[in-house]
Structures are given as C-alpha cells and as structure tokens.
C-alpha cells in the first residue's frame, strides 16, 4: 500500500474494494472517488476526412481507453462510502 500520512490526513492508493472494508464506520469526513463513467462508445466522428476547415476540430474520439470499460461494483463502493462517512449531527 502506498500512503502518505501527516497530522490527520491520510492518502491511500489501493483498490477501493479492499480498502473501504478496513475503514471504521462513521469515521471519515470526505470520500473523493473518480470511478469510470462507462461513457466510451464507438462513433463515426473520425471516419470522415479532414477538410482543412474549422469544423475539423469536432473530429474527436469517444473512446477514453480501457479504464472506462467494464467497471462493476459501483453500488458496493457507494454503500461502503456511506458506511464510513461520518453522519451529520443534529
């Protein structure tokens, strides 16, 4: 596990599926996650030829890479995040 600890800040770089299970319930003030959005898809935006016009800038790919495919378990991660987050005090 790669981690940086200083004062009350702790950063970890590991699988959320493994790490969150080790965190005590109601003990975290902030959870920041950036899961794959699964928005990659095949398009024909690049299939046309470049015309040398201003509209060429719209010839973009919608494939963001392998990391954006096949992520399973988001609901499990969200449930674990909810478990570890401190509950609001009345």
HTML snippet that shows the backbone in 3Dmol.js (N, CA, C, O; Angstrom):
<script src="https://3Dmol.org/build/3Dmol-min.js"></script>
<div id="view" style="width:600px;height:400px;position:relative"></div>
<script>
const pdb = `
ATOM      1  N   UNK A   1       0.852  -1.181   0.000  1.00  0.00           N
ATOM      2  CA  UNK A   1       0.000   0.000   0.000  1.00  0.00           C
ATOM      3  C   UNK A   1       0.888   1.232   0.000  1.00  0.00           C
ATOM      4  O   UNK A   1       1.818   1.344   0.799  1.00  0.00           O
ATOM      5  N   UNK A   2       0.590   2.151  -0.902  1.00  0.00           N
ATOM      6  CA  UNK A   2       1.253   3.448  -0.923  1.00  0.00           C
ATOM      7  C   UNK A   2       0.389   4.398  -0.117  1.00  0.00           C
ATOM      8  O   UNK A   2      -0.801   4.543  -0.399  1.00  0.00           O
ATOM      9  N   UNK A   3       0.968   5.043   0.878  1.00  0.00           N
ATOM     10  CA  UNK A   3       0.171   6.008   1.624  1.00  0.00           C
ATOM     11  C   UNK A   3       1.046   7.146   2.121  1.00  0.00           C
ATOM     12  O   UNK A   3       2.253   6.999   2.308  1.00  0.00           O
ATOM     13  N   UNK A   4       0.408   8.268   2.324  1.00  0.00           N
ATOM     14  CA  UNK A   4       1.049   9.452   2.874  1.00  0.00           C
ATOM     15  C   UNK A   4       0.244   9.835   4.102  1.00  0.00           C
ATOM     16  O   UNK A   4      -0.964  10.058   4.012  1.00  0.00           O
ATOM     17  N   UNK A   5       0.903   9.911   5.241  1.00  0.00           N
ATOM     18  CA  UNK A   5       0.193  10.298   6.453  1.00  0.00           C
ATOM     19  C   UNK A   5       0.895  11.477   7.098  1.00  0.00           C
ATOM     20  O   UNK A   5       2.109  11.463   7.302  1.00  0.00           O
ATOM     21  N   UNK A   6       0.124  12.483   7.410  1.00  0.00           N
ATOM     22  CA  UNK A   6       0.654  13.652   8.094  1.00  0.00           C
ATOM     23  C   UNK A   6      -0.495  14.248   8.888  1.00  0.00           C
ATOM     24  O   UNK A   6      -1.566  14.515   8.343  1.00  0.00           O
ATOM     25  N   UNK A   7      -0.271  14.452  10.155  1.00  0.00           N
ATOM     26  CA  UNK A   7      -1.308  15.007  11.010  1.00  0.00           C
ATOM     27  C   UNK A   7      -2.545  14.124  10.943  1.00  0.00           C
ATOM     28  O   UNK A   7      -2.487  12.945  11.292  1.00  0.00           O
ATOM     29  N   UNK A   8      -3.663  14.685  10.497  1.00  0.00           N
ATOM     30  CA  UNK A   8      -4.893  13.898  10.420  1.00  0.00           C
ATOM     31  C   UNK A   8      -5.250  13.536   8.978  1.00  0.00           C
ATOM     32  O   UNK A   8      -6.349  13.048   8.717  1.00  0.00           O
ATOM     33  N   UNK A   9      -4.332  13.770   8.045  1.00  0.00           N
ATOM     34  CA  UNK A   9      -4.580  13.478   6.644  1.00  0.00           C
ATOM     35  C   UNK A   9      -3.947  12.140   6.295  1.00  0.00           C
ATOM     36  O   UNK A   9      -2.787  11.882   6.619  1.00  0.00           O
ATOM     37  N   UNK A  10      -4.718  11.302   5.636  1.00  0.00           N
ATOM     38  CA  UNK A  10      -4.198  10.019   5.185  1.00  0.00           C
ATOM     39  C   UNK A  10      -4.644   9.776   3.756  1.00  0.00           C
ATOM     40  O   UNK A  10      -5.842   9.742   3.474  1.00  0.00           O
ATOM     41  N   UNK A  11      -3.688   9.608   2.849  1.00  0.00           N
ATOM     42  CA  UNK A  11      -3.987   9.319   1.451  1.00  0.00           C
ATOM     43  C   UNK A  11      -3.534   7.902   1.147  1.00  0.00           C
ATOM     44  O   UNK A  11      -2.437   7.502   1.535  1.00  0.00           O
ATOM     45  N   UNK A  12      -4.363   7.148   0.463  1.00  0.00           N
ATOM     46  CA  UNK A  12      -4.015   5.772   0.109  1.00  0.00           C
ATOM     47  C   UNK A  12      -4.281   5.528  -1.363  1.00  0.00           C
ATOM     48  O   UNK A  12      -5.233   6.058  -1.936  1.00  0.00           O
ATOM     49  N   UNK A  13      -3.430   4.722  -1.961  1.00  0.00           N
ATOM     50  CA  UNK A  13      -3.591   4.353  -3.362  1.00  0.00           C
ATOM     51  C   UNK A  13      -3.720   2.840  -3.432  1.00  0.00           C
ATOM     52  O   UNK A  13      -2.725   2.122  -3.534  1.00  0.00           O
ATOM     53  N   UNK A  14      -4.960   2.367  -3.377  1.00  0.00           N
ATOM     54  CA  UNK A  14      -5.209   0.932  -3.468  1.00  0.00           C
ATOM     55  C   UNK A  14      -6.644   0.692  -3.909  1.00  0.00           C
ATOM     56  O   UNK A  14      -7.423   1.634  -4.055  1.00  0.00           O
ATOM     57  N   UNK A  15      -6.979  -0.540  -4.115  1.00  0.00           N
ATOM     58  CA  UNK A  15      -8.318  -0.882  -4.569  1.00  0.00           C
ATOM     59  C   UNK A  15      -9.356  -0.435  -3.548  1.00  0.00           C
ATOM     60  O   UNK A  15      -9.236  -0.730  -2.358  1.00  0.00           O
ATOM     61  N   UNK A  16     -10.370   0.274  -4.018  1.00  0.00           N
ATOM     62  CA  UNK A  16     -11.428   0.722  -3.109  1.00  0.00           C
ATOM     63  C   UNK A  16     -12.194  -0.461  -2.535  1.00  0.00           C
ATOM     64  O   UNK A  16     -12.713  -0.381  -1.422  1.00  0.00           O
ATOM     65  N   UNK A  17     -12.269  -1.556  -3.282  1.00  0.00           N
ATOM     66  CA  UNK A  17     -12.992  -2.731  -2.808  1.00  0.00           C
ATOM     67  C   UNK A  17     -12.315  -3.340  -1.589  1.00  0.00           C
ATOM     68  O   UNK A  17     -12.986  -3.849  -0.691  1.00  0.00           O
ATOM     69  N   UNK A  18     -10.982  -3.289  -1.554  1.00  0.00           N
ATOM     70  CA  UNK A  18     -10.237  -3.825  -0.414  1.00  0.00           C
ATOM     71  C   UNK A  18     -10.136  -2.807   0.718  1.00  0.00           C
ATOM     72  O   UNK A  18     -10.363  -3.132   1.883  1.00  0.00           O
ATOM     73  N   UNK A  19      -9.791  -1.572   0.357  1.00  0.00           N
ATOM     74  CA  UNK A  19      -9.507  -0.552   1.360  1.00  0.00           C
ATOM     75  C   UNK A  19     -10.723  -0.168   2.191  1.00  0.00           C
ATOM     76  O   UNK A  19     -10.635  -0.103   3.417  1.00  0.00           O
ATOM     77  N   UNK A  20     -11.852   0.088   1.544  1.00  0.00           N
ATOM     78  CA  UNK A  20     -13.026   0.566   2.280  1.00  0.00           C
ATOM     79  C   UNK A  20     -13.477  -0.413   3.358  1.00  0.00           C
ATOM     80  O   UNK A  20     -14.009   0.005   4.387  1.00  0.00           O
ATOM     81  N   UNK A  21     -13.275  -1.692   3.139  1.00  0.00           N
ATOM     82  CA  UNK A  21     -13.665  -2.693   4.135  1.00  0.00           C
ATOM     83  C   UNK A  21     -12.837  -2.594   5.415  1.00  0.00           C
ATOM     84  O   UNK A  21     -13.253  -3.084   6.465  1.00  0.00           O
ATOM     85  N   UNK A  22     -11.668  -1.961   5.330  1.00  0.00           N
ATOM     86  CA  UNK A  22     -10.796  -1.829   6.503  1.00  0.00           C
ATOM     87  C   UNK A  22     -11.053  -0.557   7.297  1.00  0.00           C
ATOM     88  O   UNK A  22     -10.494  -0.378   8.379  1.00  0.00           O
ATOM     89  N   UNK A  23     -11.888   0.322   6.774  1.00  0.00           N
ATOM     90  CA  UNK A  23     -12.141   1.616   7.411  1.00  0.00           C
ATOM     91  C   UNK A  23     -13.301   1.487   8.394  1.00  0.00           C
ATOM     92  O   UNK A  23     -14.329   0.879   8.095  1.00  0.00           O
ATOM     93  N   UNK A  24     -13.112   2.067   9.556  1.00  0.00           N
ATOM     94  CA  UNK A  24     -14.130   2.046  10.614  1.00  0.00           C
ATOM     95  C   UNK A  24     -15.373   2.837  10.178  1.00  0.00           C
ATOM     96  O   UNK A  24     -15.256   3.874   9.526  1.00  0.00           O
ATOM     97  N   UNK A  25     -16.528   2.353  10.533  1.00  0.00           N
ATOM     98  CA  UNK A  25     -17.787   3.037  10.228  1.00  0.00           C
ATOM     99  C   UNK A  25     -17.828   4.415  10.879  1.00  0.00           C
ATOM    100  O   UNK A  25     -17.269   4.606  11.960  1.00  0.00           O
ATOM    101  N   UNK A  26     -18.477   5.367  10.239  1.00  0.00           N
ATOM    102  CA  UNK A  26     -18.664   6.731  10.753  1.00  0.00           C
ATOM    103  C   UNK A  26     -17.349   7.404  11.144  1.00  0.00           C
ATOM    104  O   UNK A  26     -17.286   8.089  12.164  1.00  0.00           O
ATOM    105  N   UNK A  27     -16.312   7.217  10.352  1.00  0.00           N
ATOM    106  CA  UNK A  27     -15.006   7.749  10.735  1.00  0.00           C
ATOM    107  C   UNK A  27     -14.376   8.688   9.712  1.00  0.00           C
ATOM    108  O   UNK A  27     -13.285   9.205   9.951  1.00  0.00           O
ATOM    109  N   UNK A  28     -15.025   8.918   8.596  1.00  0.00           N
ATOM    110  CA  UNK A  28     -14.418   9.683   7.502  1.00  0.00           C
ATOM    111  C   UNK A  28     -15.247  10.940   7.226  1.00  0.00           C
ATOM    112  O   UNK A  28     -16.476  10.888   7.172  1.00  0.00           O
ATOM    113  N   UNK A  29     -14.553  12.067   7.053  1.00  0.00           N
ATOM    114  CA  UNK A  29     -15.244  13.323   6.771  1.00  0.00           C
ATOM    115  C   UNK A  29     -15.506  13.530   5.287  1.00  0.00           C
ATOM    116  O   UNK A  29     -16.483  14.182   4.918  1.00  0.00           O
ATOM    117  N   UNK A  30     -14.651  12.987   4.435  1.00  0.00           N
ATOM    118  CA  UNK A  30     -14.790  13.200   2.998  1.00  0.00           C
ATOM    119  C   UNK A  30     -14.315  11.969   2.250  1.00  0.00           C
ATOM    120  O   UNK A  30     -13.256  11.418   2.552  1.00  0.00           O
ATOM    121  N   UNK A  31     -15.095  11.544   1.283  1.00  0.00           N
ATOM    122  CA  UNK A  31     -14.675  10.485   0.363  1.00  0.00           C
ATOM    123  C   UNK A  31     -14.669  11.107  -1.026  1.00  0.00           C
ATOM    124  O   UNK A  31     -15.677  11.651  -1.476  1.00  0.00           O
ATOM    125  N   UNK A  32     -13.542  11.024  -1.695  1.00  0.00           N
ATOM    126  CA  UNK A  32     -13.405  11.559  -3.040  1.00  0.00           C
ATOM    127  C   UNK A  32     -13.079  10.401  -3.968  1.00  0.00           C
ATOM    128  O   UNK A  32     -12.015   9.793  -3.855  1.00  0.00           O
ATOM    129  N   UNK A  33     -13.984  10.094  -4.879  1.00  0.00           N
ATOM    130  CA  UNK A  33     -13.763   8.996  -5.809  1.00  0.00           C
ATOM    131  C   UNK A  33     -13.933   9.489  -7.234  1.00  0.00           C
ATOM    132  O   UNK A  33     -14.629  10.476  -7.477  1.00  0.00           O
ATOM    133  N   UNK A  34     -13.306   8.812  -8.168  1.00  0.00           N
ATOM    134  CA  UNK A  34     -13.414   9.133  -9.586  1.00  0.00           C
ATOM    135  C   UNK A  34     -13.540   7.824 -10.355  1.00  0.00           C
ATOM    136  O   UNK A  34     -12.605   7.400 -11.034  1.00  0.00           O
ATOM    137  N   UNK A  35     -14.704   7.189 -10.243  1.00  0.00           N
ATOM    138  CA  UNK A  35     -14.873   5.897 -10.921  1.00  0.00           C
ATOM    139  C   UNK A  35     -14.996   6.077 -12.429  1.00  0.00           C
ATOM    140  O   UNK A  35     -15.307   7.172 -12.898  1.00  0.00           O
ATOM    141  N   UNK A  36     -14.759   5.027 -13.184  1.00  0.00           N
ATOM    142  CA  UNK A  36     -15.014   5.110 -14.628  1.00  0.00           C
ATOM    143  C   UNK A  36     -16.478   5.450 -14.876  1.00  0.00           C
ATOM    144  O   UNK A  36     -17.364   4.948 -14.184  1.00  0.00           O
ATOM    145  N   UNK A  37     -16.726   6.292 -15.850  1.00  0.00           N
ATOM    146  CA  UNK A  37     -18.094   6.710 -16.136  1.00  0.00           C
ATOM    147  C   UNK A  37     -18.781   5.818 -17.169  1.00  0.00           C
ATOM    148  O   UNK A  37     -19.982   5.948 -17.403  1.00  0.00           O
ATOM    149  N   UNK A  38     -18.014   4.907 -17.789  1.00  0.00           N
ATOM    150  CA  UNK A  38     -18.568   3.994 -18.795  1.00  0.00           C
ATOM    151  C   UNK A  38     -19.271   4.764 -19.914  1.00  0.00           C
ATOM    152  O   UNK A  38     -20.355   4.376 -20.349  1.00  0.00           O
ATOM    153  N   UNK A  39     -18.660   5.847 -20.378  1.00  0.00           N
ATOM    154  CA  UNK A  39     -19.265   6.647 -21.433  1.00  0.00           C
ATOM    155  C   UNK A  39     -18.580   6.446 -22.782  1.00  0.00           C
ATOM    156  O   UNK A  39     -19.030   7.004 -23.783  1.00  0.00           O
ATOM    157  N   UNK A  40     -17.508   5.665 -22.832  1.00  0.00           N
ATOM    158  CA  UNK A  40     -16.842   5.414 -24.108  1.00  0.00           C
ATOM    159  C   UNK A  40     -17.791   4.693 -25.048  1.00  0.00           C
ATOM    160  O   UNK A  40     -18.559   3.822 -24.641  1.00  0.00           O
ATOM    161  N   UNK A  41     -17.720   5.073 -26.298  1.00  0.00           N
ATOM    162  CA  UNK A  41     -18.543   4.403 -27.299  1.00  0.00           C
ATOM    163  C   UNK A  41     -17.938   4.647 -28.683  1.00  0.00           C
ATOM    164  O   UNK A  41     -17.173   5.589 -28.893  1.00  0.00           O
ATOM    165  N   UNK A  42     -18.294   3.793 -29.593  1.00  0.00           N
ATOM    166  CA  UNK A  42     -17.850   3.948 -30.969  1.00  0.00           C
ATOM    167  C   UNK A  42     -18.645   5.070 -31.626  1.00  0.00           C
ATOM    168  O   UNK A  42     -19.864   5.150 -31.473  1.00  0.00           O
ATOM    169  N   UNK A  43     -17.961   5.920 -32.346  1.00  0.00           N
ATOM    170  CA  UNK A  43     -18.629   6.990 -33.094  1.00  0.00           C
ATOM    171  C   UNK A  43     -18.041   7.030 -34.489  1.00  0.00           C
ATOM    172  O   UNK A  43     -17.029   6.380 -34.752  1.00  0.00           O
ATOM    173  N   UNK A  44     -18.644   7.764 -35.368  1.00  0.00           N
ATOM    174  CA  UNK A  44     -18.067   7.938 -36.702  1.00  0.00           C
ATOM    175  C   UNK A  44     -17.473   9.342 -36.863  1.00  0.00           C
ATOM    176  O   UNK A  44     -17.263   9.806 -37.984  1.00  0.00           O
ATOM    177  N   UNK A  45     -17.209  10.003 -35.759  1.00  0.00           N
ATOM    178  CA  UNK A  45     -16.683  11.366 -35.838  1.00  0.00           C
ATOM    179  C   UNK A  45     -15.348  11.429 -36.566  1.00  0.00           C
ATOM    180  O   UNK A  45     -15.074  12.416 -37.248  1.00  0.00           O
ATOM    181  N   UNK A  46     -14.515  10.409 -36.443  1.00  0.00           N
ATOM    182  CA  UNK A  46     -13.204  10.430 -37.078  1.00  0.00           C
ATOM    183  C   UNK A  46     -13.210   9.736 -38.438  1.00  0.00           C
ATOM    184  O   UNK A  46     -12.201   9.750 -39.142  1.00  0.00           O
ATOM    185  N   UNK A  47     -14.322   9.137 -38.811  1.00  0.00           N
ATOM    186  CA  UNK A  47     -14.327   8.369 -40.050  1.00  0.00           C
ATOM    187  C   UNK A  47     -14.250   9.253 -41.298  1.00  0.00           C
ATOM    188  O   UNK A  47     -13.770   8.815 -42.343  1.00  0.00           O
ATOM    189  N   UNK A  48     -14.715  10.478 -41.186  1.00  0.00           N
ATOM    190  CA  UNK A  48     -14.638  11.381 -42.338  1.00  0.00           C
ATOM    191  C   UNK A  48     -13.242  11.949 -42.490  1.00  0.00           C
ATOM    192  O   UNK A  48     -12.454  11.958 -41.545  1.00  0.00           O
ATOM    193  N   UNK A  49     -12.952  12.412 -43.661  1.00  0.00           N
ATOM    194  CA  UNK A  49     -11.649  13.020 -43.943  1.00  0.00           C
ATOM    195  C   UNK A  49     -11.552  14.420 -43.346  1.00  0.00           C
ATOM    196  O   UNK A  49     -12.550  15.131 -43.226  1.00  0.00           O
ATOM    197  N   UNK A  50     -10.347  14.796 -42.980  1.00  0.00           N
ATOM    198  CA  UNK A  50     -10.115  16.186 -42.569  1.00  0.00           C
ATOM    199  C   UNK A  50     -10.306  17.076 -43.789  1.00  0.00           C
ATOM    200  O   UNK A  50      -9.801  16.769 -44.869  1.00  0.00           O
ATOM    201  N   UNK A  51     -11.018  18.153 -43.626  1.00  0.00           N
ATOM    202  CA  UNK A  51     -11.340  19.057 -44.738  1.00  0.00           C
ATOM    203  C   UNK A  51     -10.478  20.320 -44.730  1.00  0.00           C
ATOM    204  O   UNK A  51     -10.538  21.129 -45.656  1.00  0.00           O
ATOM    205  N   UNK A  52      -9.674  20.481 -43.672  1.00  0.00           N
ATOM    206  CA  UNK A  52      -8.872  21.691 -43.581  1.00  0.00           C
ATOM    207  C   UNK A  52      -9.702  22.901 -43.205  1.00  0.00           C
ATOM    208  O   UNK A  52      -9.308  24.040 -43.459  1.00  0.00           O
ATOM    209  N   UNK A  53     -10.856  22.652 -42.598  1.00  0.00           N
ATOM    210  CA  UNK A  53     -11.750  23.735 -42.191  1.00  0.00           C
ATOM    211  C   UNK A  53     -11.844  23.784 -40.669  1.00  0.00           C
ATOM    212  O   UNK A  53     -11.349  22.901 -39.968  1.00  0.00           O
ATOM    213  N   UNK A  54     -12.481  24.820 -40.186  1.00  0.00           N
ATOM    214  CA  UNK A  54     -12.669  24.992 -38.745  1.00  0.00           C
ATOM    215  C   UNK A  54     -13.430  23.820 -38.121  1.00  0.00           C
ATOM    216  O   UNK A  54     -13.233  23.519 -36.944  1.00  0.00           O
ATOM    217  N   UNK A  55     -14.289  23.159 -38.884  1.00  0.00           N
ATOM    218  CA  UNK A  55     -15.092  22.062 -38.334  1.00  0.00           C
ATOM    219  C   UNK A  55     -14.266  20.803 -38.064  1.00  0.00           C
ATOM    220  O   UNK A  55     -14.764  19.883 -37.414  1.00  0.00           O
ATOM    221  N   UNK A  56     -13.036  20.734 -38.537  1.00  0.00           N
ATOM    222  CA  UNK A  56     -12.176  19.571 -38.263  1.00  0.00           C
ATOM    223  C   UNK A  56     -11.951  19.371 -36.773  1.00  0.00           C
ATOM    224  O   UNK A  56     -11.678  18.253 -36.336  1.00  0.00           O
ATOM    225  N   UNK A  57     -12.060  20.423 -35.996  1.00  0.00           N
ATOM    226  CA  UNK A  57     -11.833  20.307 -34.554  1.00  0.00           C
ATOM    227  C   UNK A  57     -12.884  19.434 -33.877  1.00  0.00           C
ATOM    228  O   UNK A  57     -12.683  18.997 -32.744  1.00  0.00           O
ATOM    229  N   UNK A  58     -13.992  19.177 -34.547  1.00  0.00           N
ATOM    230  CA  UNK A  58     -15.038  18.338 -33.967  1.00  0.00           C
ATOM    231  C   UNK A  58     -14.831  16.855 -34.259  1.00  0.00           C
ATOM    232  O   UNK A  58     -15.633  16.026 -33.831  1.00  0.00           O
ATOM    233  N   UNK A  59     -13.766  16.510 -34.981  1.00  0.00           N
ATOM    234  CA  UNK A  59     -13.474  15.119 -35.284  1.00  0.00           C
ATOM    235  C   UNK A  59     -12.779  14.506 -34.066  1.00  0.00           C
ATOM    236  O   UNK A  59     -11.553  14.397 -34.043  1.00  0.00           O
ATOM    237  N   UNK A  60     -13.543  14.113 -33.072  1.00  0.00           N
ATOM    238  CA  UNK A  60     -12.991  13.589 -31.826  1.00  0.00           C
ATOM    239  C   UNK A  60     -13.431  12.148 -31.611  1.00  0.00           C
ATOM    240  O   UNK A  60     -14.454  11.710 -32.137  1.00  0.00           O
ATOM    241  N   UNK A  61     -12.655  11.435 -30.845  1.00  0.00           N
ATOM    242  CA  UNK A  61     -12.981  10.067 -30.487  1.00  0.00           C
ATOM    243  C   UNK A  61     -13.743  10.068 -29.169  1.00  0.00           C
ATOM    244  O   UNK A  61     -13.506  10.919 -28.313  1.00  0.00           O
ATOM    245  N   UNK A  62     -14.641   9.132 -29.008  1.00  0.00           N
ATOM    246  CA  UNK A  62     -15.362   8.987 -27.742  1.00  0.00           C
ATOM    247  C   UNK A  62     -14.899   7.738 -27.006  1.00  0.00           C
ATOM    248  O   UNK A  62     -15.615   7.225 -26.145  1.00  0.00           O
ATOM    249  N   UNK A  63     -13.707   7.242 -27.336  1.00  0.00           N
ATOM    250  CA  UNK A  63     -13.154   6.092 -26.633  1.00  0.00           C
ATOM    251  C   UNK A  63     -12.074   6.614 -25.699  1.00  0.00           C
ATOM    252  O   UNK A  63     -11.017   7.056 -26.151  1.00  0.00           O
ATOM    253  N   UNK A  64     -12.333   6.565 -24.418  1.00  0.00           N
ATOM    254  CA  UNK A  64     -11.416   7.136 -23.440  1.00  0.00           C
ATOM    255  C   UNK A  64     -10.405   6.134 -22.906  1.00  0.00           C
ATOM    256  O   UNK A  64      -9.610   6.463 -22.026  1.00  0.00           O
ATOM    257  N   UNK A  65     -10.429   4.923 -23.426  1.00  0.00           N
ATOM    258  CA  UNK A  65      -9.446   3.926 -23.038  1.00  0.00           C
ATOM    259  C   UNK A  65     -10.050   2.762 -22.276  1.00  0.00           C
ATOM    260  O   UNK A  65     -11.219   2.785 -21.888  1.00  0.00           O
ATOM    261  N   UNK A  66      -9.227   1.743 -22.070  1.00  0.00           N
ATOM    262  CA  UNK A  66      -9.679   0.517 -21.414  1.00  0.00           C
ATOM    263  C   UNK A  66     -10.199   0.765 -20.000  1.00  0.00           C
ATOM    264  O   UNK A  66     -11.091   0.053 -19.539  1.00  0.00           O
ATOM    265  N   UNK A  67      -9.656   1.765 -19.308  1.00  0.00           N
ATOM    266  CA  UNK A  67     -10.073   2.038 -17.928  1.00  0.00           C
ATOM    267  C   UNK A  67     -11.545   2.427 -17.841  1.00  0.00           C
ATOM    268  O   UNK A  67     -12.136   2.352 -16.764  1.00  0.00           O
ATOM    269  N   UNK A  68     -12.149   2.845 -18.962  1.00  0.00           N
ATOM    270  CA  UNK A  68     -13.534   3.299 -18.955  1.00  0.00           C
ATOM    271  C   UNK A  68     -14.514   2.179 -19.339  1.00  0.00           C
ATOM    272  O   UNK A  68     -15.682   2.445 -19.621  1.00  0.00           O
ATOM    273  N   UNK A  69     -14.049   0.963 -19.349  1.00  0.00           N
ATOM    274  CA  UNK A  69     -14.889  -0.173 -19.727  1.00  0.00           C
ATOM    275  C   UNK A  69     -14.908  -1.222 -18.615  1.00  0.00           C
ATOM    276  O   UNK A  69     -13.890  -1.477 -17.972  1.00  0.00           O
ATOM    277  N   UNK A  70     -16.061  -1.816 -18.401  1.00  0.00           N
ATOM    278  CA  UNK A  70     -16.148  -2.987 -17.539  1.00  0.00           C
ATOM    279  C   UNK A  70     -15.971  -2.759 -16.050  1.00  0.00           C
ATOM    280  O   UNK A  70     -15.468  -3.643 -15.356  1.00  0.00           O
ATOM    281  N   UNK A  71     -16.365  -1.614 -15.539  1.00  0.00           N
ATOM    282  CA  UNK A  71     -16.288  -1.388 -14.086  1.00  0.00           C
ATOM    283  C   UNK A  71     -17.568  -1.912 -13.448  1.00  0.00           C
ATOM    284  O   UNK A  71     -18.667  -1.449 -13.755  1.00  0.00           O
ATOM    285  N   UNK A  72     -17.411  -2.866 -12.572  1.00  0.00           N
ATOM    286  CA  UNK A  72     -18.552  -3.443 -11.884  1.00  0.00           C
ATOM    287  C   UNK A  72     -18.397  -3.207 -10.391  1.00  0.00           C
ATOM    288  O   UNK A  72     -17.285  -3.241  -9.864  1.00  0.00           O
ATOM    289  N   UNK A  73     -19.496  -2.972  -9.720  1.00  0.00           N
ATOM    290  CA  UNK A  73     -19.436  -2.830  -8.278  1.00  0.00           C
ATOM    291  C   UNK A  73     -19.602  -1.422  -7.765  1.00  0.00           C
ATOM    292  O   UNK A  73     -19.330  -1.164  -6.592  1.00  0.00           O
ATOM    293  N   UNK A  74     -20.042  -0.496  -8.609  1.00  0.00           N
ATOM    294  CA  UNK A  74     -20.194   0.884  -8.151  1.00  0.00           C
ATOM    295  C   UNK A  74     -21.168   0.975  -6.984  1.00  0.00           C
ATOM    296  O   UNK A  74     -20.937   1.749  -6.055  1.00  0.00           O
ATOM    297  N   UNK A  75     -22.244   0.210  -7.009  1.00  0.00           N
ATOM    298  CA  UNK A  75     -23.209   0.265  -5.904  1.00  0.00           C
ATOM    299  C   UNK A  75     -22.573  -0.222  -4.604  1.00  0.00           C
ATOM    300  O   UNK A  75     -22.897   0.286  -3.531  1.00  0.00           O
ATOM    301  N   UNK A  76     -21.675  -1.200  -4.690  1.00  0.00           N
ATOM    302  CA  UNK A  76     -20.959  -1.676  -3.497  1.00  0.00           C
ATOM    303  C   UNK A  76     -20.048  -0.585  -2.947  1.00  0.00           C
ATOM    304  O   UNK A  76     -19.967  -0.383  -1.735  1.00  0.00           O
ATOM    305  N   UNK A  77     -19.372   0.109  -3.837  1.00  0.00           N
ATOM    306  CA  UNK A  77     -18.473   1.198  -3.418  1.00  0.00           C
ATOM    307  C   UNK A  77     -19.268   2.318  -2.762  1.00  0.00           C
ATOM    308  O   UNK A  77     -18.871   2.829  -1.715  1.00  0.00           O
ATOM    309  N   UNK A  78     -20.380   2.701  -3.366  1.00  0.00           N
ATOM    310  CA  UNK A  78     -21.212   3.772  -2.801  1.00  0.00           C
ATOM    311  C   UNK A  78     -21.729   3.367  -1.420  1.00  0.00           C
ATOM    312  O   UNK A  78     -21.740   4.188  -0.503  1.00  0.00           O
ATOM    313  N   UNK A  79     -22.153   2.130  -1.264  1.00  0.00           N
ATOM    314  CA  UNK A  79     -22.634   1.646   0.044  1.00  0.00           C
ATOM    315  C   UNK A  79     -21.538   1.708   1.097  1.00  0.00           C
ATOM    316  O   UNK A  79     -21.784   2.115   2.233  1.00  0.00           O
ATOM    317  N   UNK A  80     -20.330   1.306   0.720  1.00  0.00           N
ATOM    318  CA  UNK A  80     -19.210   1.351   1.661  1.00  0.00           C
ATOM    319  C   UNK A  80     -18.840   2.796   2.001  1.00  0.00           C
ATOM    320  O   UNK A  80     -18.509   3.097   3.148  1.00  0.00           O
ATOM    321  N   UNK A  81     -18.894   3.678   1.022  1.00  0.00           N
ATOM    322  CA  UNK A  81     -18.613   5.101   1.293  1.00  0.00           C
ATOM    323  C   UNK A  81     -19.631   5.652   2.278  1.00  0.00           C
ATOM    324  O   UNK A  81     -19.266   6.380   3.202  1.00  0.00           O
ATOM    325  N   UNK A  82     -20.884   5.320   2.098  1.00  0.00           N
ATOM    326  CA  UNK A  82     -21.927   5.780   3.016  1.00  0.00           C
ATOM    327  C   UNK A  82     -21.680   5.246   4.421  1.00  0.00           C
ATOM    328  O   UNK A  82     -21.879   5.954   5.408  1.00  0.00           O
ATOM    329  N   UNK A  83     -21.245   3.995   4.503  1.00  0.00           N
ATOM    330  CA  UNK A  83     -20.980   3.385   5.828  1.00  0.00           C
ATOM    331  C   UNK A  83     -19.861   4.098   6.565  1.00  0.00           C
ATOM    332  O   UNK A  83     -19.964   4.327   7.770  1.00  0.00           O
ATOM    333  N   UNK A  84     -18.786   4.454   5.858  1.00  0.00           N
ATOM    334  CA  UNK A  84     -17.626   5.038   6.532  1.00  0.00           C
ATOM    335  C   UNK A  84     -17.761   6.530   6.797  1.00  0.00           C
ATOM    336  O   UNK A  84     -17.081   7.065   7.673  1.00  0.00           O
ATOM    337  N   UNK A  85     -18.624   7.206   6.055  1.00  0.00           N
ATOM    338  CA  UNK A  85     -18.788   8.645   6.273  1.00  0.00           C
ATOM    339  C   UNK A  85     -19.412   8.958   7.618  1.00  0.00           C
ATOM    340  O   UNK A  85     -20.325   8.271   8.076  1.00  0.00           O
ATOM    341  N   UNK A  86     -18.903  10.005   8.239  1.00  0.00           N
ATOM    342  CA  UNK A  86     -19.491  10.469   9.498  1.00  0.00           C
ATOM    343  C   UNK A  86     -20.901  10.968   9.240  1.00  0.00           C
ATOM    344  O   UNK A  86     -21.156  11.654   8.251  1.00  0.00           O
ATOM    345  N   UNK A  87     -21.793  10.627  10.115  1.00  0.00           N
ATOM    346  CA  UNK A  87     -23.193  11.069   9.991  1.00  0.00           C
ATOM    347  C   UNK A  87     -23.302  12.490  10.537  1.00  0.00           C
ATOM    348  O   UNK A  87     -22.602  12.866  11.478  1.00  0.00           O
ATOM    349  N   UNK A  88     -24.179  13.258   9.935  1.00  0.00           N
ATOM    350  CA  UNK A  88     -24.376  14.634  10.361  1.00  0.00           C
ATOM    351  C   UNK A  88     -24.972  14.658  11.772  1.00  0.00           C
ATOM    352  O   UNK A  88     -25.841  13.854  12.109  1.00  0.00           O
ATOM    353  N   UNK A  89     -24.494  15.580  12.572  1.00  0.00           N
ATOM    354  CA  UNK A  89     -25.024  15.725  13.931  1.00  0.00           C
ATOM    355  C   UNK A  89     -26.151  16.746  13.902  1.00  0.00           C
ATOM    356  O   UNK A  89     -26.046  17.779  13.242  1.00  0.00           O
ATOM    357  N   UNK A  90     -27.228  16.454  14.619  1.00  0.00           N
ATOM    358  CA  UNK A  90     -28.378  17.396  14.636  1.00  0.00           C
ATOM    359  C   UNK A  90     -28.044  18.709  15.309  1.00  0.00           C
ATOM    360  O   UNK A  90     -28.898  19.591  15.400  1.00  0.00           O
TER     361      UNK A  90
END
`;
const viewer = $3Dmol.createViewer("view");
viewer.addModel(pdb, "pdb");
viewer.setStyle({}, {cartoon: {color: "spectrum"}});
viewer.zoomTo();
viewer.render();
</script>
